[in-house]
Amino acid sequence: MSDPFGELRARLLEAAEALTGGPAALPEILAGIVDDVDHALREPVEIFPVCHHSPSSALAMVRRLREKRPTVIYLELCEDLGPLLSELRNCRLPVALQAFAAELDGFPEEAAPLSVIAPITEASAEYQAIAYALETPGVELVLVDRSTDHLFQWMPAPGPAASTEAAWELHGAAVGVELGDLRPRFAELEEHLLRHGRVRHWSEWWDQYVEQPLAGADHATYRQVMVLIGSLFRRLTPHDTRLHAIDEDRERHMWTRIREHLAAGGADRADCLYVCGAFHAASRVPEAGSDPLAPDFTIPPPTGSKWLYGLIPSSRSAIEAQFELAPGSVSIAAATWEKALSGSGLTPYRLAGQKGGRKRAAKALPLPAREPVAVTDQLTAYLGTPAVLDGLDEQELRGWCVDIVRLARRNGYPASTADAIAVFETSILLAGMRGRARPTPYDFQDAAVTCIEKEAVPGRRDVRRLCEVLLGGDRVGQVGYAAMPPLARDVLDRLAPLGLDLEQRTIQRALLDVTARPELAACSDLLWMLRCLLPDHAVRPIMGTRRLGEPTIQESWDLDLGRHQRTIIELGYEGVTVEQVLEQRLRRAAWGPESTAATALRAVEQSLVFLHSPRLTDDLGARAVDLLAGERTVDEAPTVLRRIRRLLAYYRTTARALPPWCDRFVTEGYAHYCTLLPTAFVSEDTGVRQVGAMLGFLVSLEALALSLGCDRRQLELAVRQSHPRAPMKLALLWAAQHQLGLLPLAELRARVGALLDNPLVVPAFPQYVTGLVQALEAVPRLAPFVVETLSEAFGQLPDRVLLPWLPTLITTLRTHAAELVPVLTRAAGRTFPGTLAELDSWTPPWDADGGPGPPVGLGVSAAVALLAAYPSATDGVAGLLGVAAGGVAELLAAHPAAGEAVAELMT
């Protein structure tokens, strides 16, 4: 067998020995890469090596497809993504193929959800192969790479990699699948190449030393050079790493799938094209090759995880961030692709109906006659010939300089014609310093930053970003309506009455007058559900709220669904409708490992507001009861109290009776908080707010709890067993004792007065006052006394005590403004004079003769007289209770304690 690369191998060995002074690793590497090229070119199934998002690879692919016109294309892409490829017709590139799994079987639960994306741009070899295969009759496209399930099986630690990059918004935390990853696998080699190439980033090195020289190369030269580069990086990669083992398993998998397809379909190997990364093109694993006698790779079965597939929008910046490319490199690649197409006259392949891009599509050509092509050495001449440097294109560079100055002016820079001239000359200077006659976009960027930006950025965009905009910008793809999952299409259909184009990437204002147009009520319901499921900026209410028991009248929304397509599409992986997804989210929130009674009550409230599903609400309520019974802390007692009060008020105004789970929650909560109350009073880990909320639950819901069978002696016993030492909690205990009748108001006033009279206790007096303020949650009828205590504190405390306490008091009132401030404000309004003129003659009630007395003079005798004078009120109450109207007077006479209690409440 002839050896076309014998001369090249000999010359490389001679050069290696001259450099090293004898046999060493270098001769073996240089000879090995030539052997790899020879081995790859002798494979009957033509191997087409590519680099992802490479314009030169895309151009070579277009030329080769037109010349060879293969009938079978094997593509290095996850084999289970094949059904998505036809949906690219309904999208505007760039978009990403996505596989998504939220229900895992065989992977750790904490890894959920698993997500894989494969970005597609028009200036890529894989898209050209896909478009050719789908638009040419008789051509079969076969994806041969491992499935997404196997991708995670072979990963060292299953689960998506996290990122803090802002540009990852479109891709989320998905694992990227890149076709043709050509980058050194260890830092030393990359650093060496960048330093000697006089560039800053790998993308710039690749553009200068590979993209530009290969842009106009013939197919044989392109193919041999790409395999040579792939072999070099492969041989310099450490072979004892997990990543290298995964790469070899992928190669075994792909060649096994190729042989299976050849055996099943009987295709001629000469009519096939295998598109893979140049790193894999140089594979020498025993399983590589289309020979039927080659050993097969045992592919493990997939796990039981449920994978869902779809398309999501992508962008150039998202691709750069996910694959660690230089900012703007994908935009520069797209500009290079367009310029090369214009200069070469090539017509790229394009899917029919594709939005955006070029409108002309390549026509299908008849299949050529097959003739064996001899392998010839193109590398010797290519490597032995100095690079042909492109001449300076003054017109192109001049246009860039004029346009960047115009953009800079629009963005606030004081740029002028002199700056355009400076950018022009600096670009040429930088290119000469870096060994190239023609300035590249990277040289132009550096020159523009140096000459225009200087030290200040007046607007949102710096000059480097303006250069990216000039060269094509951050183009964002779009998934068409037909390619969306059912949920996303359902959202657009249900919001159609708004009359807005929701696929636009602009914020649109939606005005909903539900009173005038009742049909918009369904749109309002959907928008509020999306508000719970999507990011804050996707749907944002400007006017209107949605709370329990509040009807919808008028609303105003800012909608930005066009730029949040990804999140809506991924909702489609969780269910068929928004309601189904929301129900699943609520159930996960209530039954999750971190669930608490407060989160379950929040889920109950959301189910009532959005879903109107009694079955779901009852299930969530029952779960809240179970969670409350199992809690050993009271950290969320304030939230529990606030939410259960709101739910009880809602049911009392909308239903004939409370649901059974509410009764259980009240009784269980009464017993639960009574049990934990003594410990909470003395525990340093439990705050005064939590203890006040516990007392608020026990006191405010006491009547309902007693009617459901609870025993009041539980609360009395819990209070008697509580012995706090902290001043704030001690004040809370006094309030609880007063509520239970164990501490009369006169005695409570005496205790507080004694605190002010004791110089040793005066510094701690503000803490007692803070405790009394917190006690208003449980005993709101103490509000007049709290106003009195605050007045005494402001009047008697010295400044050295009062001033440090004021921020704490203000913070307390501000934090709990909804619950405590209205109570204090009403009590203060009843206590203090209403006008300034009355202030001079006003005497505080607690300083008046005979004690403070009630603000409203209504004693027990006055209460009995009032009831006797207006019997219609008591007769009405008697009728509701089923008691004869004539017996009310006898009841009042027999039980005077009831009238006294009513009188005390009214005071």
Sequence and secondary structure as in RCSB ss.txt:
>XXXX:A:sequence
MSDPFGELRARLLEAAEALTGGPAALPEILAGIVDDVDHALREPVEIFPVCHHSPSSALAMVRRLREKRPTVIYL
ELCEDLGPLLSELRNCRLPVALQAFAAELDGFPEEAAPLSVIAPITEASAEYQAIAYALETPGVELVLVDRSTDH
LFQWMPAPGPAASTEAAWELHGAAVGVELGDLRPRFAELEEHLLRHGRVRHWSEWWDQYVEQPLAGADHATYRQV
MVLIGSLFRRLTPHDTRLHAIDEDRERHMWTRIREHLAAGGADRADCLYVCGAFHAASRVPEAGSDPLAPDFTIP
PPTGSKWLYGLIPSSRSAIEAQFELAPGSVSIAAATWEKALSGSGLTPYRLAGQKGGRKRAAKALPLPAREPVAV
TDQLTAYLGTPAVLDGLDEQELRGWCVDIVRLARRNGYPASTADAIAVFETSILLAGMRGRARPTPYDFQDAAVT
CIEKEAVPGRRDVRRLCEVLLGGDRVGQVGYAAMPPLARDVLDRLAPLGLDLEQRTIQRALLDVTARPELAACSD
LLWMLRCLLPDHAVRPIMGTRRLGEPTIQESWDLDLGRHQRTIIELGYEGVTVEQVLEQRLRRAAWGPESTAATA
LRAVEQSLVFLHSPRLTDDLGARAVDLLAGERTVDEAPTVLRRIRRLLAYYRTTARALPPWCDRFVTEGYAHYCT
LLPTAFVSEDTGVRQVGAMLGFLVSLEALALSLGCDRRQLELAVRQSHPRAPMKLALLWAAQHQLGLLPLAELRA
RVGALLDNPLVVPAFPQYVTGLVQALEAVPRLAPFVVETLSEAFGQLPDRVLLPWLPTLITTLRTHAAELVPVLT
RAAGRTFPGTLAELDSWTPPWDADGGPGPPVGLGVSAAVALLAAYPSATDGVAGLLGVAAGGVAELLAAHPAAGE
AVAELMT
>XXXX:A:secstr
   TTHHHHHHHHHHHHHHHSSSSHHHHHHHHHHHHHHHHHT SSEEEEE TT HHHHHHHHHHHHHH  SEEEE
EEEGGGGGGGGGGGGEESSEEEEEEEEE SSS GGG SEEEEEEE TTSHHHHHHHHHHHSTT EEEEEE  HHH
HHHSSSS S      GGGGTTTT EE  SS  S SSHHHHHHHHHHHT SSHHHHHIIIIIHHHTT  HHHHHHH
HHHHHHHHHHHS TTSHHHHHHHHHHHHHHHHHHHHHHHH   GGGEEEEEEHHHHT   TT SS TTS      
   S EEEEEEEE BHHHHHHHTT  TTHHHHHHHHHHHHHHHH       TT BSS S                
   HHHHHHS        HHHHHHHHHHHHHHHHHTT    HHHHHHHHHHHHHHHHHTT SS  HHHHHHHHII
IIITT   SSS HHHHHHHHTT   B EE GGGS HHHHHHHHHTGGG   TTSSS EEEEEETTT GGGHHHHH
HHHHHHHHS TTTEEEEE    TT    EEEEEE  GGGHHHHHHHTTT SSHHHHHHHHHHHHHHSTT  HHHH
HHHHHHIIIII  HHHHHHHHHHHHHHHHH    TTHHHHHHHHHHHHHHHHHH SS  HHHHHHHHHHHHHHHH
HHHHHHH TTS HHHHHHHHHHHHHTHHHHHHTT  HHHHHHHHHT    SHHHHHHHHHHHHHTTSS HHHHHH
HHHHHHH TTTGGGHHHHHHHHHHHTTT GGGHHHHHHHHHHHHHHS HHHHHHHHHHHHHHHHHTHHHHHHHHH
HHHHHHS SSSGGGTT   GGGSTT    SS   HHHHHHHHHH HHHHHHHHHHHT  GGGHHHHHHH HHHHH
HHHHHH 
